[in-house]
Amino acid sequence: MQGVNKVFLIGNLGRDPEMRGTNGGSRVATFSIATSEGWNNKDTGKRDTRTEWHNIVCFSHQAKFAEAYLKKGAQVWIEGSLRTSSWEQDGVKRYKTEVMARTIEMLGKKDNTDDEDQYPF
């Protein structure tokens, strides 16, 4: 039986996407999104939150979409899979886990007006 590697995230961009190209001429976009969860702390009675940062990578038409429409602060829905890579630096093994985005959808309104129209894609 094979496993399942699937990720769904809803979060806000922490920075504008960074664009680069591959040797084959494809576009690659990288950016990070923040997701937060909250709970009531039983000891203090106050509301606590924890924010996680996720590194996102997308290629081809998703990268072009990211470049054209995604900006810092935008709320997005991401569907993809996890990929972990490793390398050695100064004798220390290092790891990086990224979300390889297959689907990106914008959430929220185009701007801060009361207009109910969503993004046109």
N, CA, C and O atoms as a DFTB+ gen file, in Angstrom:
484 C
 N C O
     1  1       0.838      -1.179       0.000
     2  2       0.000       0.000       0.000
     3  2       0.883       1.242       0.000
     4  3       1.858       1.314       0.747
     5  1       0.546       2.211      -0.829
     6  2       1.286       3.471      -0.878
     7  2       0.708       4.458       0.124
     8  3      -0.460       4.368       0.502
     9  1       1.535       5.393       0.543
    10  2       1.096       6.432       1.470
    11  2       0.469       7.601       0.728
    12  3       0.405       7.611      -0.501
    13  1       0.015       8.571       1.480
    14  2      -0.592       9.784       0.934
    15  2       0.209      10.977       1.432
    16  3       0.455      11.107       2.631
    17  1       0.610      11.835       0.530
    18  2       1.343      13.047       0.871
    19  2       0.524      14.216       0.342
    20  3       0.704      14.636      -0.801
    21  1      -0.372      14.739       1.164
    22  2      -1.280      15.802       0.738
    23  2      -1.385      16.834       1.854
    24  3      -1.530      16.494       3.028
    25  1      -1.309      18.104       1.457
    26  2      -1.356      19.208       2.405
    27  2      -2.415      20.210       1.946
    28  3      -2.495      20.532       0.760
    29  1      -3.220      20.696       2.875
    30  2      -4.151      21.787       2.626
    31  2      -3.859      22.868       3.657
    32  3      -3.848      22.597       4.858
    33  1      -3.623      24.091       3.195
    34  2      -3.337      25.199       4.096
    35  2      -4.163      26.414       3.707
    36  3      -4.380      26.670       2.522
    37  1      -4.620      27.154       4.692
    38  2      -5.202      28.475       4.487
    39  2      -4.399      29.411       5.364
    40  3      -4.308      29.225       6.578
    41  1      -3.813      30.428       4.731
    42  2      -2.987      31.349       5.492
    43  2      -2.743      32.629       4.724
    44  3      -3.284      32.838       3.638
    45  1      -1.917      33.481       5.306
    46  2      -1.606      34.782       4.716
    47  2      -0.142      34.837       4.330
    48  3       0.728      34.361       5.060
    49  1       0.120      35.431       3.156
    50  2       1.495      35.569       2.683
    51  2       2.282      36.482       3.605
    52  3       1.821      37.562       3.975
    53  1       3.480      36.031       3.972
    54  2       4.361      36.826       4.807
    55  2       5.249      37.755       3.997
    56  3       5.847      38.680       4.546
    57  1       5.336      37.516       2.703
    58  2       6.152      38.340       1.805
    59  2       5.671      38.119       0.380
    60  3       4.996      37.130       0.094
    61  1       6.013      39.028      -0.503
    62  2       5.714      38.855      -1.919
    63  2       6.478      37.644      -2.447
    64  3       7.567      37.347      -1.955
    65  1       5.931      36.937      -3.440
    66  2       6.651      35.800      -4.024
    67  2       7.981      36.235      -4.645
    68  3       8.085      37.310      -5.235
    69  1       8.978      35.388      -4.501
    70  2      10.273      35.587      -5.162
    71  2      10.283      34.684      -6.389
    72  3       9.947      33.503      -6.308
    73  1      10.672      35.255      -7.524
    74  2      10.638      34.527      -8.788
    75  2      12.052      34.186      -9.240
    76  3      12.995      34.942      -9.008
    77  1      12.181      33.037      -9.889
    78  2      13.426      32.649     -10.540
    79  2      13.070      31.719     -11.688
    80  3      11.926      31.288     -11.828
    81  1      14.054      31.423     -12.493
    82  2      13.841      30.522     -13.618
    83  2      14.689      29.279     -13.470
    84  3      15.715      29.295     -12.790
    85  1      14.262      28.198     -14.110
    86  2      15.044      26.971     -14.130
    87  2      15.924      26.979     -15.379
    88  3      15.756      27.827     -16.255
    89  1      16.852      26.044     -15.457
    90  2      17.697      25.924     -16.641
    91  2      16.872      25.634     -17.892
    92  3      17.270      25.994     -19.000
    93  1      15.728      24.986     -17.714
    94  2      14.851      24.663     -18.838
    95  2      13.916      25.791     -19.229
    96  3      13.124      25.643     -20.161
    97  1      13.994      26.918     -18.530
    98  2      13.166      28.063     -18.878
    99  2      11.842      28.164     -18.133
   100  3      11.082      29.099     -18.383
   101  1      11.537      27.235     -17.225
   102  2      10.304      27.314     -16.439
   103  2      10.435      28.360     -15.345
   104  3      11.543      28.673     -14.909
   105  1       9.316      28.895     -14.904
   106  2       9.293      29.854     -13.800
   107  2       9.041      29.112     -12.494
   108  3       8.297      28.133     -12.452
   109  1       9.683      29.602     -11.418
   110  2       9.508      29.048     -10.078
   111  2       9.232      30.211      -9.137
   112  3       9.952      31.210      -9.151
   113  1       8.192      30.084      -8.320
   114  2       7.871      31.090      -7.312
   115  2       8.029      30.461      -5.932
   116  3       7.624      29.320      -5.707
   117  1       8.620      31.217      -5.016
   118  2       8.707      30.784      -3.626
   119  2       8.169      31.905      -2.742
   120  3       8.406      33.086      -2.999
   121  1       7.449      31.519      -1.706
   122  2       6.921      32.478      -0.741
   123  2       6.576      31.725       0.528
   124  3       6.595      30.494       0.550
   125  1       6.267      32.445       1.567
   126  2       5.886      31.815       2.822
   127  2       4.486      32.278       3.211
   128  3       4.080      33.405       2.928
   129  1       3.762      31.376       3.869
   130  2       2.461      31.762       4.420
   131  2       2.441      31.407       5.907
   132  3       3.100      30.471       6.358
   133  1       1.669      32.183       6.637
   134  2       1.499      31.965       8.073
   135  2       0.114      31.387       8.326
   136  3      -0.883      31.871       7.791
   137  1       0.068      30.350       9.147
   138  2      -1.198      29.820       9.628
   139  2      -1.191      29.957      11.145
   140  3      -0.146      29.812      11.780
   141  1      -2.337      30.231      11.716
   142  2      -2.426      30.413      13.165
   143  2      -3.546      29.562      13.731
   144  3      -4.564      29.324      13.081
   145  1      -3.335      29.112      14.951
   146  2      -4.389      28.419      15.681
   147  2      -4.479      29.043      17.063
   148  3      -3.483      29.514      17.612
   149  1      -5.662      29.042      17.607
   150  2      -5.863      29.653      18.912
   151  2      -6.576      28.715      19.875
   152  3      -7.298      27.809      19.460
   153  1      -6.364      28.943      21.152
   154  2      -7.013      28.162      22.190
   155  2      -7.076      28.993      23.458
   156  3      -6.338      29.964      23.623
   157  1      -7.968      28.594      24.347
   158  2      -8.071      29.244      25.645
   159  2      -7.128      28.542      26.614
   160  3      -7.238      27.335      26.833
   161  1      -6.203      29.298      27.190
   162  2      -5.246      28.761      28.144
   163  2      -5.960      28.533      29.474
   164  3      -6.440      29.479      30.098
   165  1      -6.025      27.282      29.899
   166  2      -6.744      26.938      31.131
   167  2      -6.067      27.519      32.371
   168  3      -6.737      27.803      33.363
   169  1      -4.741      27.699      32.325
   170  2      -4.012      28.223      33.484
   171  2      -4.216      29.729      33.658
   172  3      -4.416      30.208      34.774
   173  1      -4.165      30.469      32.551
   174  2      -4.248      31.928      32.632
   175  2      -5.644      32.462      32.323
   176  3      -5.967      33.594      32.681
   177  1      -6.474      31.654      31.660
   178  2      -7.796      32.118      31.261
   179  2      -7.770      33.029      30.043
   180  3      -8.809      33.527      29.609
   181  1      -6.590      33.242      29.498
   182  2      -6.450      34.119      28.327
   183  2      -6.381      33.308      27.049
   184  3      -6.140      32.101      27.061
   185  1      -6.595      33.998      25.960
   186  2      -6.522      33.382      24.637
   187  2      -5.066      33.333      24.174
   188  3      -4.390      34.361      24.154
   189  1      -4.578      32.146      23.803
   190  2      -3.235      31.962      23.274
   191  2      -3.318      31.615      21.796
   192  3      -4.293      31.015      21.343
   193  1      -2.304      31.992      21.059
   194  2      -2.227      31.623      19.647
   195  2      -0.817      31.143      19.324
   196  3       0.159      31.505      19.981
   197  1      -0.750      30.325      18.299
   198  2       0.529      29.854      17.792
   199  2       0.495      30.022      16.275
   200  3      -0.460      29.620      15.611
   201  1       1.554      30.623      15.746
   202  2       1.664      30.834      14.307
   203  2       2.756      29.928      13.756
   204  3       3.860      29.867      14.298
   205  1       2.438      29.231      12.682
   206  2       3.403      28.387      11.968
   207  2       3.666      29.015      10.610
   208  3       2.750      29.525       9.965
   209  1       4.924      28.977      10.177
   210  2       5.306      29.482       8.858
   211  2       5.593      28.307       7.945
   212  3       6.264      27.352       8.337
   213  1       5.079      28.381       6.717
   214  2       5.218      27.318       5.735
   215  2       5.867      27.886       4.474
   216  3       5.423      28.904       3.944
   217  1       6.910      27.226       4.004
   218  2       7.586      27.631       2.775
   219  2       6.890      26.962       1.592
   220  3       6.753      25.739       1.555
   221  1       6.452      27.768       0.629
   222  2       5.692      27.293      -0.516
   223  2       6.529      27.438      -1.781
   224  3       7.213      28.445      -1.964
   225  1       6.475      26.435      -2.654
   226  2       7.148      26.463      -3.947
   227  2       6.123      26.091      -5.009
   228  3       5.367      25.134      -4.841
   229  1       6.099      26.847      -6.100
   230  2       5.211      26.486      -7.207
   231  2       5.916      26.746      -8.533
   232  3       6.806      27.592      -8.627
   233  1       5.506      26.013      -9.541
   234  2       6.140      26.038     -10.853
   235  2       5.139      26.437     -11.924
   236  3       3.929      26.450     -11.699
   237  1       5.670      26.759     -13.081
   238  2       4.905      26.900     -14.311
   239  2       3.765      27.906     -14.186
   240  3       3.973      29.045     -13.767
   241  1       2.537      27.466     -14.560
   242  2       1.424      28.427     -14.551
   243  2       1.060      28.876     -13.141
   244  3       0.583      29.998     -12.966
   245  1       1.271      28.029     -12.124
   246  2       1.017      28.453     -10.741
   247  2       2.009      29.546     -10.337
   248  3       1.650      30.476      -9.614
   249  1       3.258      29.433     -10.803
   250  2       4.266      30.455     -10.507
   251  2       3.906      31.773     -11.182
   252  3       4.064      32.840     -10.588
   253  1       3.424      31.703     -12.417
   254  2       3.008      32.919     -13.127
   255  2       1.827      33.571     -12.417
   256  3       1.761      34.795     -12.307
   257  1       0.897      32.753     -11.936
   258  2      -0.242      33.247     -11.162
   259  2       0.256      33.949      -9.895
   260  3      -0.186      35.051      -9.572
   261  1       1.178      33.300      -9.185
   262  2       1.718      33.871      -7.948
   263  2       2.381      35.213      -8.221
   264  3       2.188      36.170      -7.471
   265  1       3.157      35.283      -9.287
   266  2       3.854      36.521      -9.627
   267  2       2.877      37.645      -9.945
   268  3       3.092      38.791      -9.552
   269  1       1.806      37.313     -10.655
   270  2       0.851      38.328     -11.100
   271  2      -0.095      38.798      -9.998
   272  3      -0.460      39.973      -9.964
   273  1      -0.498      37.899      -9.093
   274  2      -1.596      38.226      -8.185
   275  2      -1.278      38.194      -6.701
   276  3      -1.947      38.880      -5.928
   277  1      -0.287      37.427      -6.273
   278  2      -0.055      37.278      -4.836
   279  2       0.834      38.387      -4.303
   280  3       1.870      38.707      -4.886
   281  1       0.423      38.959      -3.207
   282  2       1.170      40.017      -2.533
   283  2       1.175      39.738      -1.035
   284  3       0.312      39.028      -0.520
   285  1       2.146      40.301      -0.355
   286  2       2.241      40.165       1.095
   287  2       0.894      40.494       1.729
   288  3       0.267      41.496       1.385
   289  1       0.452      39.642       2.662
   290  2      -0.803      39.850       3.375
   291  2      -1.998      39.147       2.754
   292  3      -3.008      38.959       3.431
   293  1      -1.916      38.748       1.473
   294  2      -3.048      38.097       0.805
   295  2      -3.361      36.760       1.476
   296  3      -2.457      36.027       1.877
   297  1      -4.646      36.460       1.591
   298  2      -5.063      35.175       2.140
   299  2      -5.224      34.184       0.991
   300  3      -5.872      34.485      -0.011
   301  1      -4.629      32.999       1.144
   302  2      -4.661      31.995       0.084
   303  2      -5.001      30.617       0.642
   304  3      -4.789      30.325       1.819
   305  1      -5.530      29.792      -0.238
   306  2      -5.759      28.371       0.020
   307  2      -4.761      27.628      -0.850
   308  3      -4.707      27.851      -2.060
   309  1      -3.971      26.747      -0.247
   310  2      -2.933      26.005      -0.953
   311  2      -3.230      24.514      -0.817
   312  3      -3.550      24.027       0.267
   313  1      -3.117      23.797      -1.939
   314  2      -3.172      22.334      -1.919
   315  2      -1.896      21.852      -2.565
   316  3      -1.513      22.334      -3.631
   317  1      -1.233      20.900      -1.927
   318  2       0.009      20.383      -2.485
   319  2       0.527      19.212      -1.692
   320  3      -0.242      18.489      -1.060
   321  1       1.840      19.022      -1.725
   322  2       2.469      17.917      -1.012
   323  2       3.761      18.424      -0.357
   324  3       4.313      19.451      -0.753
   325  1       4.223      17.688       0.641
   326  2       5.452      18.043       1.343
   327  2       6.660      17.439       0.637
   328  3       6.613      16.312       0.143
   329  1       7.743      18.213       0.599
   330  2       9.009      17.706       0.078
   331  2      10.113      18.175       1.025
   332  3      10.239      19.367       1.305
   333  1      10.899      17.234       1.509
   334  2      12.014      17.545       2.396
   335  2      13.318      17.265       1.664
   336  3      13.501      16.201       1.072
   337  1      14.212      18.230       1.714
   338  2      15.535      18.054       1.119
   339  2      16.580      18.221       2.216
   340  3      16.323      18.838       3.250
   341  1      17.758      17.666       1.974
   342  2      18.821      17.770       2.969
   343  2      20.136      18.080       2.272
   344  3      20.311      17.786       1.090
   345  1      21.053      18.673       3.015
   346  2      22.389      18.989       2.530
   347  2      23.301      19.103       3.738
   348  3      22.846      19.203       4.877
   349  1      24.581      19.088       3.467
   350  2      25.545      19.241       4.541
   351  2      26.222      20.591       4.413
   352  3      26.673      20.978       3.335
   353  1      26.287      21.307       5.533
   354  2      26.904      22.631       5.564
   355  2      27.796      22.714       6.793
   356  3      27.329      22.558       7.922
   357  1      29.076      22.959       6.569
   358  2      30.054      23.043       7.663
   359  2      30.036      21.800       8.541
   360  3      30.180      21.890       9.760
   361  1      29.855      20.628       7.911
   362  2      29.858      19.369       8.642
   363  2      28.569      19.053       9.371
   364  3      28.491      18.057      10.089
   365  1      27.551      19.892       9.195
   366  2      26.267      19.688       9.864
   367  2      25.206      19.372       8.820
   368  3      25.062      20.100       7.837
   369  1      24.464      18.291       9.030
   370  2      23.375      17.932       8.116
   371  2      22.188      18.861       8.384
   372  3      21.735      18.994       9.521
   373  1      21.700      19.490       7.337
   374  2      20.575      20.436       7.438
   375  2      19.416      19.919       6.616
   376  3      19.598      19.194       5.637
   377  1      18.198      20.309       7.036
   378  2      16.976      19.869       6.361
   379  2      16.079      21.060       6.085
   380  3      16.087      22.055       6.810
   381  1      15.308      20.933       5.020
   382  2      14.324      21.963       4.677
   383  2      13.074      21.246       4.173
   384  3      13.159      20.379       3.303
   385  1      11.929      21.605       4.715
   386  2      10.664      21.041       4.257
   387  2       9.860      22.150       3.604
   388  3       9.691      23.228       4.172
   389  1       9.363      21.872       2.395
   390  2       8.585      22.845       1.626
   391  2       7.279      22.207       1.179
   392  3       7.171      20.986       1.064
   393  1       6.303      23.048       0.932
   394  2       5.047      22.602       0.337
   395  2       5.142      22.862      -1.155
   396  3       5.325      24.001      -1.583
   397  1       5.016      21.803      -1.947
   398  2       5.004      21.913      -3.400
   399  2       3.550      22.143      -3.809
   400  3       2.751      21.207      -3.833
   401  1       3.214      23.388      -4.128
   402  2       1.823      23.767      -4.383
   403  2       1.369      23.295      -5.760
   404  3       2.031      23.557      -6.764
   405  1       0.241      22.601      -5.797
   406  2      -0.395      22.212      -7.051
   407  2      -1.568      23.129      -7.376
   408  3      -1.862      23.398      -8.541
   409  1      -2.235      23.607      -6.321
   410  2      -3.380      24.491      -6.484
   411  2      -3.234      25.665      -5.531
   412  3      -2.931      25.489      -4.351
   413  1      -3.453      26.863      -6.055
   414  2      -3.448      28.076      -5.242
   415  2      -4.724      28.833      -5.553
   416  3      -5.016      29.105      -6.717
   417  1      -5.477      29.172      -4.537
   418  2      -6.677      29.978      -4.715
   419  2      -6.623      31.154      -3.761
   420  3      -6.261      31.012      -2.593
   421  1      -6.990      32.318      -4.279
   422  2      -7.049      33.514      -3.435
   423  2      -8.371      33.507      -2.677
   424  3      -9.410      33.118      -3.211
   425  1      -8.312      33.935      -1.449
   426  2      -9.499      34.072      -0.614
   427  2      -9.639      35.535      -0.241
   428  3      -8.673      36.293      -0.324
   429  1     -10.816      35.933       0.163
   430  2     -11.010      37.318       0.565
   431  2     -11.355      38.208      -0.606
   432  3     -11.533      37.748      -1.733
   433  1     -11.443      39.480      -0.316
   434  2     -11.838      40.468      -1.315
   435  2     -10.631      41.065      -2.011
   436  3      -9.502      40.957      -1.534
   437  1     -10.889      41.699      -3.151
   438  2      -9.835      42.346      -3.924
   439  2      -9.199      43.484      -3.154
   440  3      -7.992      43.708      -3.253
   441  1     -10.002      44.205      -2.386
   442  2      -9.491      45.345      -1.619
   443  2     -10.335      45.491      -0.369
   444  3     -11.074      44.569      -0.024
   445  1     -10.253      46.588       0.302
   446  2     -10.962      46.769       1.568
   447  2     -12.337      47.388       1.409
   448  3     -12.895      47.888       2.385
   449  1     -12.902      47.371       0.206
   450  2     -14.234      47.923      -0.008
   451  2     -15.280      46.888       0.360
   452  3     -14.955      45.747       0.688
   453  1     -16.543      47.298       0.302
   454  2     -17.638      46.378       0.588
   455  2     -18.072      45.609      -0.654
   456  3     -19.067      44.886      -0.601
   457  1     -17.363      45.740      -1.764
   458  2     -17.675      45.045      -3.003
   459  2     -17.620      43.551      -2.764
   460  3     -16.647      43.042      -2.208
   461  1     -18.662      42.843      -3.184
   462  2     -18.734      41.392      -2.952
   463  2     -18.006      40.588      -4.011
   464  3     -17.884      39.372      -3.867
   465  1     -17.511      41.227      -5.084
   466  2     -16.810      40.481      -6.138
   467  2     -15.528      39.905      -5.590
   468  3     -14.805      40.564      -4.843
   469  1     -15.253      38.682      -5.961
   470  2     -14.015      38.016      -5.581
   471  2     -13.013      38.169      -6.719
   472  3     -13.324      38.751      -7.757
   473  1     -11.819      37.645      -6.516
   474  2     -10.809      37.678      -7.571
   475  2     -11.333      36.943      -8.799
   476  3     -12.061      35.961      -8.652
   477  1     -10.985      37.388     -10.007
   478  2     -11.581      36.844     -11.228
   479  2     -10.913      35.570     -11.737
   480  3     -10.766      35.420     -12.950
   481  1     -10.509      34.665     -10.886
   482  2      -9.860      33.438     -11.351
   483  2     -10.270      32.270     -10.504
   484  3      -9.825      31.147     -10.743
